[in-house]
C-alpha cells in the first residue's frame, strides 16, 4: 500500500521554524543530511538542541521529532517506514510508559489493525476478511484521542471495541460506527455460523417428536440454555421461537446495564433485530 499523509486528518503538519522553541546554536547541524538504515535520505530541518531535532525525509512532507544521537546513528525512521501491519502510523506518539508497558489505547489500536490488515488473522477468522479501518484511525494520534474520550469501565468486565452493534453488519472501524462494550454484552452478539449447520440460528431438529420436529433454544439473560419450544417448520422455530426470545434477552440485559453504558449502546440494543441470516 502506498499511503499518503493527509494533514487535515492527522494533524502532522510542518512546524514553523522556532515556533514555541528557544533558539540555540545549532553548530551548523541544521541542513545536515544522512542516509538512514532503510536507505532513505533525511535532513535536519529544525534544531533545538541535541535532544530535540526535527527531521524531514526526502519525498515526504511530514516531520519526525527525534534526537541528534539517533540521527548520527541513522536510526530514525519515517512514519511511512514504521507502519503497523502495513497501514497504521504511530507518528510521534509513545506506545507505552517509561517502564515500557504499552498503553491500553495502543493495545486496542494494534488489535484493531490486526483484524483489519493481518493476512494470517483474516485467514484464521473469515469474518474479518472484509473488515477495514477508516483513514483517520490509521493514525494512532486520532484513535488515542477518541479512545480517551469514549472509554469507560465496569467492574469485573473486560471492555471491547465493537463495530457492528450500533450498525449491524458494519465492516469499518470508525468513530461513527464503534462503541466500547463490556464483554458480557458483546458475547450475546457473537455469531458462530460455522457451528450452526443447515438450520437458522437457534434452531435444531428433533426426530423423536413427529409433529413438532424443530426446536428453538436460546440462552437467557443469566446464560442458561432454554428450550423455547417445538415447531412444525424451521422457519416457525426461528420467527416464533428464537427471534422474539433472543430480542427480549437483549432488552433485559440492556436494562440491567442501563446506567452503566452509553445511551447510544443502550438504544442500539433495544432496537436490535435478530435476522434469520445471523
C-alpha positions in Angstrom: 0.0 0.0 0.0 1.3 3.5 -0.9 -0.1 5.7 1.8 -0.4 9.5 1.5 -0.2 11.6 4.7 -3.4 13.6 4.9 -2.5 16.7 7.0 -6.2 17.5 7.8 -6.7 14.0 9.1 -3.5 13.6 11.1 -2.5 16.9 12.4 1.1 16.1 11.4 1.9 19.5 9.9 5.2 21.1 9.4 6.0 23.3 12.4 7.1 26.8 11.8 10.8 27.2 12.5 11.4 28.2 16.1 7.7 28.5 17.0 7.4 27.9 20.7 11.0 26.9 21.0 14.1 28.6 22.3 16.7 29.0 19.5 20.1 27.5 20.2 23.4 27.4 18.5 23.0 24.5 16.1 26.7 24.4 15.3 25.9 24.0 11.6 23.7 21.0 12.1 20.6 22.4 10.5 20.6 21.2 6.9 22.8 18.1 7.6 21.8 15.1 5.7 22.3 11.4 6.2 21.0 8.1 4.8 19.1 6.1 7.5 19.2 2.3 7.9 16.3 2.0 5.5 18.3 3.7 2.7 16.3 6.9 2.9 17.8 10.4 2.8 16.9 12.5 5.8 17.7 16.1 6.6 17.7 18.1 9.9 15.4 21.0 9.2 14.9 22.3 12.8 17.4 22.1 15.7 16.6 23.0 19.2 19.4 21.0 21.0 20.8 17.5 20.8 17.7 16.1 22.4 15.2 17.9 20.2 15.5 17.9 16.4 13.0 17.8 13.5 13.9 15.6 10.6 12.4 15.6 7.1 12.7 12.6 4.8 13.2 13.1 1.0 9.8 12.8 -0.8 7.7 13.0 2.4 6.0 16.2 3.6 5.9 15.5 7.4 8.5 16.0 10.1 9.8 13.4 12.6 10.8 14.6 16.1 14.0 12.8 17.3 17.4 13.3 18.8 20.8 14.2 17.3 22.3 11.0 18.7 19.8 8.9 16.8 20.4 11.0 13.7 24.1 10.3 14.0 23.5 6.6 14.2 21.0 6.7 11.3 18.3 5.0 13.4 15.5 7.5 12.7 12.6 6.1 10.7 9.9 8.0 8.8 6.3 7.4 9.7 5.8 5.5 6.4 8.6 3.0 7.2 7.2 2.2 10.6 3.7 1.3 9.5 1.8 -1.0 11.9 0.5 -4.0 9.9 1.4 -2.1 6.8 -1.1 0.7 7.5 -1.1 2.1 11.0 1.1 5.2 11.7 2.3 5.7 15.3 3.8 9.1 14.5 5.5 10.8 17.4 3.2 9.3 20.0 4.5 6.9 22.6 3.1 3.4 22.7 3.8 3.0 26.4 5.2 4.5 29.5 8.7 4.7 30.8 8.5 1.2 32.1 7.8 0.0 28.5 4.3 -1.0 29.5 2.0 -0.5 26.5 -0.9 1.9 26.9 -4.3 0.3 26.7 -5.2 2.6 23.9 -2.2 1.4 21.9 -3.0 -2.3 22.5 -6.6 -1.6 21.4 -5.4 0.2 18.3 -2.9 -2.6 17.4 -5.6 -5.3 17.8 -8.0 -3.4 15.6 -5.3 -3.1 12.9 -4.5 -6.8 13.2 -8.1 -7.7 12.5 -8.2 -5.3 9.6 -4.9 -5.9 7.9 -3.1 -9.1 9.2 -3.3 -11.7 6.5 -2.8 -14.6 8.9 -5.6 -13.3 11.2 -8.0 -12.9 8.3 -7.2 -16.5 7.2 -7.9 -17.9 10.7 -11.1 -15.8 11.2 -13.1 -15.4 7.9 -15.5 -12.9 9.5 -12.6 -10.4 9.3 -12.0 -10.8 5.6 -13.9 -7.6 4.6 -13.1 -5.7 7.7 -11.2 -2.4 7.4 -10.5 0.8 9.1 -11.3 4.5 8.3 -8.4 6.7 7.2 -8.5 8.8 10.4 -7.9 5.8 12.7 -4.8 4.7 10.7 -3.1 7.3 12.8 -2.7 6.4 16.5 -2.9 10.1 17.5 -6.5 10.2 16.3 -7.5 6.9 17.6 -6.0 7.6 21.0 -8.0 10.9 21.3 -11.2 9.0 20.6 -10.3 6.2 22.9 -9.6 8.6 25.8 -12.9 10.4 25.3 -15.0 7.2 25.0 -13.5 4.5 27.2 -15.4 3.6 30.4 -15.1 0.7 32.8 -17.4 -1.7 34.5 -16.0 -3.7 37.5 -15.3 -7.3 36.6 -15.8 -6.7 32.9 -13.3 -6.6 30.1 -14.1 -3.7 27.7 -14.1 -4.4 24.0 -14.2 -2.2 20.9 -17.2 -3.2 18.9 -18.1 -2.1 15.3 -21.3 -3.8 14.4 -23.8 -3.4 17.3 -24.6 0.3 16.5 -24.7 -0.5 12.8 -25.4 -4.2 12.1 -23.1 -6.0 9.7 -20.8 -2.9 9.5 -17.3 -3.7 8.3 -15.5 -0.4 9.0 -13.9 0.6 12.3 -14.5 4.4 12.7 -15.6 7.0 15.3 -19.1 6.9 13.9 -19.6 3.1 14.0 -17.8 2.0 17.1 -18.5 1.8 20.8 -16.9 0.2 23.8 -18.9 -2.7 25.1 -18.5 -4.9 28.3 -17.6 -8.4 27.4 -20.8 -9.9 28.7 -22.9 -7.7 26.3 -20.5 -8.4 23.4 -20.9 -12.2 23.9 -24.6 -12.1 23.3 -24.0 -10.8 19.8 -21.3 -13.3 18.8 -22.1 -15.3 15.7 -21.0 -18.9 15.3 -22.1 -19.6 11.7 -19.6 -22.5 11.2 -21.2 -24.4 14.1 -24.8 -23.8 13.1 -25.4 -26.4 10.4 -28.2 -26.2 7.9 -30.8 -24.7 10.1 -31.3 -21.0 11.1 -29.6 -19.7 14.2 -31.2 -21.1 17.4 -33.0 -23.9 15.6 -32.4 -27.6 15.8 -34.0 -30.9 14.6 -35.6 -33.4 16.9 -36.6 -36.8 15.4 -38.4 -38.1 18.5 -41.3 -35.5 18.1 -43.1 -36.3 14.8 -45.4 -33.3 15.0 -43.1 -30.6 16.1 -39.7 -31.7 15.0 -38.0 -28.3 15.0 -37.0 -26.9 18.4 -35.8 -23.4 19.3 -33.3 -22.9 22.0 -31.6 -19.8 23.3 -29.6 -18.6 26.3 -31.5 -16.4 28.8 -30.0 -13.3 30.4 -28.3 -15.4 33.0 -26.6 -17.5 30.4 -28.7 -20.6 30.9 -29.8 -22.5 27.8 -33.6 -22.5 27.4 -35.7 -24.7 25.3 -38.1 -22.1 23.9 -40.5 -24.6 22.2 -41.2 -27.1 19.4 -42.4 -26.1 15.9 -43.5 -27.7 12.7 -41.0 -25.9 10.4 -37.5 -24.5 10.9 -38.8 -21.0 9.9 -41.5 -21.1 12.6 -38.9 -22.2 15.1 -36.9 -19.2 14.3 -39.6 -16.5 13.8 -42.0 -17.6 16.5 -39.4 -19.0 19.0 -35.8 -18.0 18.8 -36.1 -14.4 17.4 -38.6 -12.9 19.9 -36.9 -14.7 22.8 -33.4 -13.5 21.8 -34.5 -9.9 21.2 -36.2 -9.9 24.6 -33.0 -11.2 26.3 -31.0 -8.4 24.7 -33.5 -5.8 26.1 -33.3 -7.4 29.5 -29.5 -7.1 29.6 -29.7 -3.6 28.2 -31.9 -2.7 31.1 -29.6 -4.3 33.6 -26.7 -2.2 32.3 -28.7 0.9 31.6 -27.0 3.3 34.0 -23.5 2.0 33.2 -23.3 2.0 29.4 -23.6 4.9 26.9 -27.1 5.8 25.8 -26.2 5.1 22.2 -25.4 1.5 23.1 -28.5 1.1 25.2 -30.7 2.4 22.3 -28.9 0.1 19.8 -29.6 -2.9 22.0 -33.3 -2.0 22.4 -33.7 -1.6 18.6 -31.6 -4.6 17.6 -33.3 -7.1 15.3 -32.3 -10.7 15.0 -32.3 -11.9 11.4 -32.5 -15.4 10.1 -29.2 -15.0 8.3 -27.4 -14.2 11.6 
